Amino acid sequence: MLDTLPIIDIAPLVNASSDSAAKAAVSAALHSACVEYGFFYLNLDSYIDRSETEELARLGKEFFSLPQDEKDKISIKNQDFARGYQRLHENVTNGKADNHEGLDIYKPVANPDKTKPVWGENQWPSVPGFREKFEIWVEKMKALGLIVMEAMAVGLGLTPSEWATLRSQVDDSFWVMRVIGYPPLPKDHDGISCGAHKLWVPHVRPFFCLFAVGSWEMNLKTSFLYADPTPSALQVFLKRGGKTAVSVDGLPREQGDQEGIWIDADPIPGCVVCNIGEMWEIWTNGLYRSTLHRVIHRGTNYRVSIPFFFEPNFDAYIKPIESVVNKLKDGGALPQAEEVKPVVYGDFLLKKVGNNFDTSGRDRY
């Protein structure tokens, strides 16, 4: 296993002229990346124009540069303490305030009720073009989520019937998108912009997360992240037997006693960073594992990150896929079986999201 994240080109999955062998190769590459890393790059040059993501980053920076009282007009406190803007240090990871501000947008729901967790209405900035451009991005990421998930199902060796069952659990994805702003870390700060965590939605991730321009974590399923060109910010922990991650400038040992190394997952033009989350761990009975990651932004610029979390349906019952479990048993490698328990995604999400923000004085969660 290399000490760099693999890069996977999705062109065969989105080009109608691609043959079955090319698609199978992508599925195999995704499977290998999920087993060995839990994190990888997806080359999207065949799917989106780079100018789209650059415009999203620009709009994000424009919003975060607004006066504080203007940003506070769409605070999460106005809604369900989930949808909307969070001030610097209002987001919490592992019980500690993160050095970033953010805006969270969730899948719209029928009959919104802001007294119910995550069941309010989205709040959009007044920045011209912001909502329009980001809603277009959401639709593209939702479609990409299904494309990549089907390829992963092929990589796992699922039958068409099994894929249909799996697809029915994500065909109305309770997706989440974050726009995150990272100012440079203060000199007297302990060095963490966003503490080490795994994927879940507001710190729960199901399928995967597509990091668009930065990072926040929640991952349950899968996330796609597009990041502006800022280097040396997003870090991923790779487990490596016999290796001990070196402490950098007094940073806390966030990986605990695990052996391994921290590597930078720097932005690559045309790519998003993708990582899998806890729902994939359940579906695959631990074969796919979410990976510890964090953000340490010590540069001089204001960094913007836009992760999109492709989650299961709110009412989806997530349990290990029987054929995957049987293959693991037959191979004598059933990983962490005692830790893999079925969950209803919505219940899991509500438990996670309540711990993600500093909500002093509130009693709703």
Secondary structure, 3 states (H helix, E strand, C coil): CCCCCCEEECHHHHCCCCCHHHHHHHHHHHHHHHHHCCEEEEECCCCCCHHHHHHHHHHHHHHHCCCHHHHHHHEHHHCCCCCEEECCCCEEECCEECCCEEEEEECCCCCCCCCCCCCCCCCCCCCCCHHHHHHHHHHHHHHHHHHHHHHHHHHCCCCHHHHHHHHCCCCCCCCEEEEEEECCCCCCCCCCCEEEECCCCCCECCCEEEECCCCCCCECCEEEEEECCCCCCEEEEEECCCCCCCCCCCCCCCCCCCCEEEEECCCCCCEEEEEECHHHHHHCCCCCCCCCEEECCCCCCCEEEEEEEECCCCCCEECCCHHHHHHHHHCCCCCCHHHCCCEEHHHHHHHHHCCCECCCCCCCC
